[in-house]
Amino acid sequence: MIQTASSPFVAPRTFLETLFRTAVKAADPSYGLRQHLPRPPKGRTVVVGAGKGAAQMAAALESLWQGPLSGVVVTRYGYGCPLGAITLLEAGHPVPDEAGLHAAACLKAAVAPLGEDDLVIALICGGGSALLPAPPEGMTLADEIAVNEALLASGAPISAMNVVRKHLSTIKGGRLAALTKAPVVTFILSDIPGDNPAHVASGPTVPDHSTRQQALEIVKTYDLDLPQVALDHLASPAADAPLPDAPVFYTHRHHVIASAGLSLTAAAEAARAAGVEAVILSDSIEGEARDIARMHGAIAREIVLRDRPFRRPVLVLSGGETTVTIRQAAGRGGRNSEFALALALDIAGLPVTALAADTDGIDGSQDNAGAFVDGETLARLRSTGLDPRAILKAHDSYAAFDALGDLFVTGPTGTNVNDFRALLIV
């Protein structure tokens, strides 16, 4: 191969960033919407939506829809874009706030009066759980925030978190869709390993068979410190969510229009077009970020030392959603920067360059999508006087990569199909 200034081997970080943007582009909602648009109804078409990519989904729908539209969608502060007939609201994420309470009420009010001749189009993507706080009677917003914080610090997989959330809500677990007599068509950008549509944003319009008893088991398994009022609610029949076979859902449909698998495939194809063989480990990897990093590091060492299970040069891709269990006061960071810092410990001195980033553009609650790491990261950190293992223990990965200038900052991407991890091994 003739190596140029843009060659993957000359500018590996530029190459990995290009692949990330290819993956994000593959999750553009316009394509999937176009493939599955329903026919306009006799009556009104009302749009509701929630998530970090909800505004972009709404904009795409407005550009494609033939006929009048109205409705309301909610996204994270700063994640909006210009819309026409659809009202855009912004609210807090990952910590719910009063604006989210208002947004949840607006979505309910938009669908409740509709009848059988009308149509609801729901646009749902990751982040919707926090953006739609709607606690049941007896619980307050402060209680819901406490539940959310306990879940985020627990290390539980997102699917388990959302089982708890949907049984402590008046809008999740299919409850939003159950409020209307109109048919509901839901379009989903999946950020859930395995792409279970009922788990994305805790399924406001897509019910599942999970139960409050399962929610209580999750509370016990992960030793969740929930407010007593939340525990009391989970022990009550009032927490029961509607089941998928309820008659109200007979005319409802849903489509997963973008996912981690599609995005990783697009990135792999782009890498091969650039002359680099690419392999996808999985699009649904879960577990502690530092443990998943060690697994990736072990694979990288095996490739470098023994040319197995893949021959180098090779690009190793993976997706899914890792977790970070907080066991002490934490610094700044997110699951992808924690993955990158842990990976640095295992690839020190190896010819490996990696990028770990969240496809929505935000890793945790900071301003970065993730971070770059390579075989020199560990030595560079130590040369600044920083102790990588101490930083990892303190969950302060943002500070480490900020000190090195290795944060990966994209701003909001307009989509969300979970984590993107890419290791270029030469």
N, C-alpha and C positions, 0 to 999 in steps of 0.2 A: 504494500500500500504506500502511495506517495503521501507523506505527512506534511500538512500545511499548518498555518497558524491556528486554524480552527479544528485541526485533527483531534479526535478523542484522546490521543496519547500525548499531544503537545499542550492542550488546554483541557484537561479532564473536568475541571469544575464548570467550564462553559458548556461542555458536552452534557454533563449531568443536568445542568439547569435547563438546557434545551429539551431534554427528555422529560423533565418535570412539566414543562409548559406543553409538551405534546400530550402528556397524560391528562392535564387539565382541559386542554382543548377537546379531547375525546369525550369528556364529560359535559360538554356544552348541551344544555337542555333542548336547544332548538331542533336537533335532529330527531331525538326521541319523541318529542311532542308532535312533530310533523307526521310521524309514522302511525300515531294512535289517536289523532284528534277525533272526538265524537261528532256526530251531526248536530247542528244547532237545534234546540228544542222549539216547541210551539210557543212556550212562554219565555221566561227570563233565563239568562245564563249568569250565574253568580260565582265569582272566583274567591276562594279562600286559600291561604297558604302560610307556612311558617318554616323558618330555617335560615341558615346563613347564606343560602343561595336563592331564597324565595323571591327576591326582587328581580333577579336576572331571569328566573323562570317565568315570572309574570310578564316581563318585557318581551320575552320570546313568544309567549302565548298571544300577547296583544298584536305582535307582528304577523301572526299566522291566522288568527281567528277571523272568520267571515261573518260578521254580525255584531250586534251590540253586546257589551260586557259591562259588568260592574263587580264590585267586591272589595276585599281588603286582604293584604298580606303583611306579615311582620317579619323583620329581619333584625340582626344585631346592629347596634349603633355604628354608623359609618359604612355599612355594607349595602346601602341603598343605591338605586339608580333611577333615572327619570322614567316615570310611568304615565300613561294616559288616563284611561277610565278607571283603573284599579287604584285604590287608595293604599299608600305605603305608610306603615307604622314602623318605628324602631324601638327596641327594648333592650334590656340587659341580658348579657351572656358572658360568662357561664353562670353568673349570679342573677337569679330572677329579680325583677323590680316592679314598682307600681305601674310603669308603662306596659309591662308584660301582662299584668292583671287587666288593664284597659284593653289591650289587644285581644286577649282571650275572650273578653266580653263582646268585643266587636265581631269576632268571627262567629260566635254563637248567634248574635243578633242578625247576622247576614243570612244565615241558612234556616233559622227556625221558622220564618213565615212561608217558606216556599212549598209549592205543591207538586203534584205528579207531572204536570206539564212543564215544569221548570227543570233546570239542570245545575248541579253544583260541580265545578271543577276545582279539585284540591291539589295544591302544589306543595309537596312536602319534602324536606331534606334535613340533613343533620343540623343540630342546634335547636330544633323546634321544641325539644323538651323544656329547656330553660326559658325559651321565649314565650311559652304559653303557661305561666303559672295560673292555676285555677283550683285552689284548694277546696276540699269539701267543707260542708258546714261544721263549724267547731274548730277548724284549722285556720291559721292566719298566714299572711305572706311570710312573716318571720319564721313560722313553722316550716313552710315549704323551702325556704332558704336553708334552714338547718338540715332538712332532709337531703337537699341537693349537695350541700357541703360534705355531709357524711358519706354520701355515695361516691363523690369524686375522690375522696381521700381513702376509700376502702380497698382499692385494687380490684374490685369486682368488674367483670366484663360488662360491656355496654348493654348486652342483651339482658343480663340480670338486673342492672340498674333500672332499665326501662320497665321491667316487670313490677318493680316496687313503685316507680313513678306513676304508672297507669292505674294503680289501685289506690292512689292518693290524689286523685284528680277528678274534676267534673268535665274535662274536655278530652283527655287522652283515653287510650284503650277503646277506640271506636265511638266514644261518647259524642264527639262533635257530629259525626255522620248520623248518629241515631236521633239527633234533634230534628231532622228534616224528613219530609215526605218525598222530596225530590230525588231522582236518581243521582248518584255521586260517582264521578270518575276521578280517581286519584292518580297523579303522576308523581313518581318518587325518584329522587337522586339518593341512592343507597350509600350510607356510610357505615353499614352494619356488616360484619363478617358473616358470610352466608347469604346476605341480601334478603333476610326475612322482612317483608314489607311492613309487618305489624310492629317491628321494633324501631323503625326509623322515626325519630321524633316522638317515640312512645305511641305511635299509631293513632293520631286523633281521628282519622277516618277509616282505619283498617283494624278491625278487632282480631283477637286471637283467643286461644283456649287457655291461656295462663290464668291462674286463680289467686285469690288473696292468700290462700294457704301456702302457695308457692312463694308469694312475696314474703310471708312471715318466715319461711325456711331460709330465704336469702338473707333476711335481717339477722337470723341466728348464725348462719354459716359465716358471714363476714363481720359478725360482731358489731353491727351498726348501732351507733348511739343516736337513736331517733327520739324526738319529743314524745312524751307519753300520749299526747292527743293523737299522734300519728299511729302509734302502736294500737291504741284503742280503736281507731277507725279500721285498721287492717283486721282486727278481730271481729268486726261487725259485718253483717250481710250488706250494709250500705256500701262497702268497698267493692262488691262484686261488679265486674265489668260485663257489658253485653257480649254474648258469644257470637261467633261468625255465622251460625245457622239461624240466628234470630231473623224473623220475617222482614224487619226493617232494612236488612242488608241485601235482600234478594235482587234488587236492581242496581247494586253497586259493583263497580269494576275498578281494578287498579293495574298500573303498568310501571315496572321498574325501568326507567329510561336511561339510566347511567349507573355504573358501578365500578368498583376497584378493578374487577377482572377486565373489563373493556379498556380501562385506562392503561393498565399494565401491558396489555396486548399491544396497544398503540405505541407505547414506549419501546417495547421489544422490537417491533417492526422498524421503528425509526433507527434504533441502534444497529440493526442488521444492515439497513440501507447505508449506514455510515461505515460499514465494514467490520463491525464488532458483533461477535456471536452473543446472543442474549438468552438467558433462561429465567423463568418465573418460578420461584419456589412455591408460592401460594399467594392468593389474594385475600386470605382470611386468617392470618396469623394473630393469635391473641396471647396474652401473658404479660408478665412484668417486663417493662421496657429493657431493663438491664439484663434480664435473662435471655430475652430474644436477641439482644446485642451479642451476648456471648455465643449463642448458637450461630449467628452470622459470622462472627469472628472465627469460630472453629472451621466453618466451611471455607472462609477465605484462606486460612493457613493451610488447609488440606490442598486447596487448589495451587497455592504458591509452592508448597513443598513437594507435592506428589502428582500434580496435574490430574486430580480427581476430586470430586465426582465430575468435574468439568475441566477441560483443557483451557489454559489461558493463551491469549487474552480473552476475557469473558466479562460480560455484564450480568450481575446477579440482581434480580428484581424481586421485591416482595411487597405485599400490602396487608391490610387488616387494621386492627386497632389495639395497640398495646395499652397497658395501664401502669400507673405509678402508685404504689401504696405509700402513703405518708405516715411515717412512724415517729416523727419529731418535727419541731418547728422547721419549716421549709423555706428555702430561698426562692429565687425566680427560675422558672423553667417550664418545660412541657414534656410530654412523652417522647417526642422526636429528638429534642436536644438531649434528653437523658439517654436515649438510645445511642446517640452519636458519641456522647462522652464515655459511656460504657464500652462502646466499640473501640474507642481510641486505646483503651487498655489492652485490647486483644490483637490489634493490628500494628502495634508499634514496630517501626522498622520495615514493614512490609510494603510492597508496591501496590497499595490499595488506596483509592480515593472514593469517598462515599458521600451521599446526600440523603438525609432523612428529613422529611417535611410533611406537613399536613396539607392536603390538596385544597383546603378552604383558605389557606394563607395565614392561619393563626395557630401556633403551637401553644396550647394552654391558654393563658390570659395575657401573654406578652405581645409584642409587635412583630415577631418573627414567625415565619412558617416552619423553620427548623434550623439545621446547621450543616455545614460541611465538616468533614473529618478526613484525615489521611494518616499515613504511616509516620508523619512527623509531628502530629498534633500533641502527643504526649510529651515529647522533648520540648516543644515550644511552650507548652503550659508550665513545665517545670522551670524553664529559663526565666519566666516572669515571676517566679517565686510562689506560684500556686501549686497546691497539692491536689492532683486530679481525684484521688480516692476520697479525700475529705470533702471535696466539692460535690462528688457524686453522692456521698452519704447525706449531705445537707440538701440535696435536690436543688442545687444552685447552678445548673448547667448553663443557664442564660448568661450568668456573669462570666463563666469560663470562656464561652465562645465570643462574647462581647469583647473581652480583653484581647482576644486573638484577631478580631475582625472577621470571624468566620460564621457569623449569623447569616442565615438565608432569609432575606426580607422581600416579600412579594406584594404585600397589601392584599386586600380582599380579591379572591379569584372569581367569585360569582358561581362557584360550584362547591361540592363537598362529597368526595367519594373515599374518604378516609386517608390513611397514611400511605406515603410513597417512599420506598426505600430502594436505593440503587447503589451497588458496589461495583466499581470498575477495577478489575484485577488484571494487571499487565505482567 
